[in-house]
């Protein structure tokens, strides 16, 4: 059985939390488990609505999907959420322009399928830290072109401009990744409220403390708030091989 911890915190400078997390270590439809972080954007409550609608739609679509392939299941679920948000934005002026990031994962034995749209991230952390997802952001594109270095990207004034979002366009391009996990690996899904406040090396250090996954998650949120807490902070930590570690 996996060990799982999840926290979504409003941070220190926002009035409301527009992040939504979902974590189930038991089967959802034909998926053996499901973990999702969504970071909404839009005025007033539109961002909150977009994130909540997206997570709820993905969960319901996964539950009812007759498909067996995890990539197909997640793709169709995210596409359904996207079309729903586009339709709602067109029908309701208060929701116009809303959208959300989404990063979702399902673990099948030692393999993990990951879906990503936007700049919420998934990492695999052991002695080293690996960012599995690729940010869909203006700044990330500058880094890949070589016009901006990675260190400067962290403080770039346009770092919050994302180039892909659920609800951004009529059709959506979802990135998928497959990861082979090893004993000792920890999986971290998070919104940019964490990664904009603490760098990857700090995340690695906090994830490698001797605490359990709940305390690790609390320490990550605490560190982000201590560095300013400028945005909502959401984390899910999954320990895939918890039983094997305990048996050792």
C-alpha positions in Angstrom: 0.0 0.0 0.0 1.2 3.5 -0.9 1.7 6.2 1.7 0.1 9.4 0.6 0.0 13.0 2.0 -1.6 16.0 0.5 -2.0 19.7 1.6 -3.4 22.7 -0.1 -2.6 26.0 1.6 -3.8 29.5 0.8 -0.3 31.0 1.4 0.3 34.4 3.0 -0.7 36.9 0.3 -3.9 35.5 -1.4 -7.4 35.9 -0.1 -8.7 32.6 -1.5 -7.3 29.3 -2.6 -7.6 28.6 -6.3 -5.7 25.3 -6.1 -7.5 22.0 -5.9 -5.9 18.6 -5.1 -7.3 15.1 -5.4 -5.6 12.0 -4.0 -6.9 8.4 -4.1 -4.7 5.4 -3.3 -7.6 3.1 -4.2 -8.9 2.4 -7.7 -10.8 5.0 -9.6 -12.6 3.3 -12.5 -9.9 1.3 -14.3 -7.0 3.2 -12.8 -5.4 1.7 -9.7 -5.1 5.1 -8.1 -5.2 8.8 -9.1 -3.4 11.9 -8.0 -4.2 15.4 -9.3 -3.1 19.0 -8.7 -4.9 21.9 -10.5 -4.0 25.6 -10.2 -6.8 27.8 -11.4 -6.6 31.2 -13.0 -9.2 33.9 -13.6 -10.7 36.8 -11.9 -12.8 36.7 -8.7 -13.8 33.0 -8.2 -13.3 31.9 -11.8 -9.9 30.3 -11.2 -11.3 28.3 -8.2 -14.2 27.2 -10.4 -12.0 26.2 -13.2 -9.7 24.1 -11.0 -12.6 22.5 -9.1 -14.6 21.7 -12.3 -11.5 20.2 -14.0 -10.6 17.9 -11.1 -14.3 16.8 -10.6 -14.7 16.2 -14.3 -11.5 14.2 -14.6 -12.4 12.0 -11.6 -16.0 11.4 -13.0 -14.7 10.6 -16.5 -12.1 8.2 -15.1 -14.7 6.5 -13.0 -16.9 5.9 -16.0 -14.3 5.2 -18.7 -14.4 1.8 -20.4 -10.8 2.2 -21.6 -8.0 0.1 -20.1 -5.1 2.2 -21.3 -4.1 4.9 -18.7 -3.0 7.4 -21.2 -6.2 7.2 -23.2 -8.2 7.4 -20.0 -6.4 10.5 -18.8 -6.4 12.2 -22.2 -10.1 11.8 -22.7 -10.8 13.0 -19.2 -8.7 16.2 -19.6 -10.2 16.8 -23.0 -13.7 16.6 -21.5 -12.7 19.1 -18.8 -11.3 21.4 -21.4 -14.3 21.5 -23.6 -16.6 22.0 -20.5 -14.6 25.0 -19.3 -14.5 26.5 -22.8 -18.3 26.2 -23.0 -18.9 27.6 -19.6 -16.6 30.6 -20.2 -18.5 31.4 -23.4 -21.9 31.2 -21.6 -21.1 33.1 -18.4 -19.3 36.5 -18.4 -18.2 36.0 -14.8 -16.3 32.9 -15.9 -14.9 34.3 -19.1 -11.1 33.7 -19.5 -10.9 31.1 -16.7 -8.5 28.2 -17.0 -6.4 25.9 -14.9 -3.2 23.9 -15.0 -3.4 20.2 -14.3 -0.9 17.6 -13.4 -2.2 14.0 -12.9 -0.5 10.7 -12.2 -1.4 7.1 -11.7 1.0 4.4 -10.5 0.9 0.8 -11.7 3.4 -1.3 -9.9 6.8 0.2 -10.6 5.5 2.3 -13.5 3.8 5.7 -13.4 1.8 7.5 -16.1 1.8 11.3 -15.9 -0.3 13.9 -17.7 0.5 17.6 -17.7 -0.9 20.9 -18.9 0.6 24.2 -17.6 3.2 24.8 -15.0 2.2 22.6 -12.1 4.9 20.0 -11.8 5.6 16.4 -10.9 9.0 15.4 -9.5 10.6 12.1 -8.6 12.8 12.5 -5.6 15.3 10.1 -4.1 19.0 11.0 -3.5 18.5 13.2 -6.6 15.5 15.2 -7.7 14.1 14.9 -11.3 11.5 17.1 -12.7 9.4 14.8 -14.9 7.0 17.3 -16.4 7.9 20.3 -18.6 6.4 23.7 -17.8 4.2 25.1 -20.5 5.3 28.7 -19.8 6.7 31.7 -21.6 9.8 31.7 -19.5 10.4 27.9 -20.0 10.3 28.5 -23.8 12.9 31.2 -23.4 15.1 28.8 -21.5 14.8 26.1 -24.1 15.6 28.7 -26.9 18.8 29.6 -24.9 17.7 33.3 -24.5 17.4 33.0 -20.7 19.4 30.9 -18.2 17.7 28.7 -15.6 18.8 30.8 -12.6 17.3 34.0 -14.1 14.1 32.2 -15.0 13.2 31.8 -11.3 12.9 35.6 -10.8 11.8 36.7 -14.3 8.8 39.1 -14.1 6.9 37.1 -16.7 7.5 33.7 -15.1 3.8 33.2 -14.4 2.7 33.5 -18.0 1.7 30.0 -19.1 1.3 29.0 -22.7 -1.1 26.0 -22.2 -4.0 25.7 -19.9 -7.2 23.6 -19.5 -9.8 25.9 -21.0 -7.3 28.0 -22.9 -8.4 26.8 -26.4 -11.1 24.7 -28.0 -8.6 21.8 -28.4 -6.0 20.9 -25.8 -2.5 19.5 -26.2 -1.6 17.2 -23.2 1.9 16.1 -22.4 2.3 12.5 -21.2 5.3 10.8 -19.5 6.0 7.3 -18.4 8.4 6.8 -15.5 9.9 3.7 -14.0 10.1 4.0 -10.3 12.7 2.5 -8.0 12.6 1.6 -4.3 13.2 4.7 -2.2 11.6 7.0 -4.8 9.1 9.6 -3.7 6.6 11.2 -6.1 5.8 14.9 -5.6 3.0 16.7 -7.4 2.8 20.5 -6.7 1.6 23.9 -7.9 3.9 26.7 -8.7 3.2 28.3 -5.3 5.7 25.8 -4.0 8.3 25.9 -6.8 8.3 29.7 -7.1 9.1 30.0 -3.4 11.7 27.2 -2.9 14.2 25.8 -5.4 14.6 22.2 -6.4 17.6 21.6 -4.1 15.7 22.8 -1.1 12.8 20.5 -2.1 15.2 17.6 -2.4 16.6 18.2 1.0 13.2 18.5 2.7 11.9 15.4 0.9 14.9 13.4 2.2 14.4 14.1 5.8 13.6 11.2 8.1 10.0 12.3 8.6 7.0 10.5 7.2 5.2 11.8 4.1 2.7 13.9 6.1 5.6 15.8 7.9 7.5 16.1 4.6 4.4 17.8 3.0 4.0 20.1 6.0 7.7 21.1 5.8 7.4 21.9 2.1 4.4 24.2 2.7 6.1 25.8 5.8 9.2 26.5 3.8 7.2 28.1 0.9 5.4 30.3 3.4 8.6 31.3 5.2 10.0 32.4 1.8 7.0 34.7 1.2 4.0 32.5 0.5 3.1 34.6 -2.5 0.6 32.1 -4.0 -1.5 29.1 -3.0 0.7 26.1 -2.2 -0.4 22.6 -3.0 1.5 19.4 -2.7 0.8 15.6 -3.0 3.6 13.2 -1.9 3.3 9.5 -2.7 5.7 6.9 -1.3 5.2 4.0 -3.8 7.3 1.4 -2.1 6.4 2.1 1.6 5.8 -1.5 2.4 9.2 -2.6 1.0 11.0 0.1 3.0 9.2 -1.0 6.2 10.0 -4.7 5.5 13.7 -3.8 5.3 
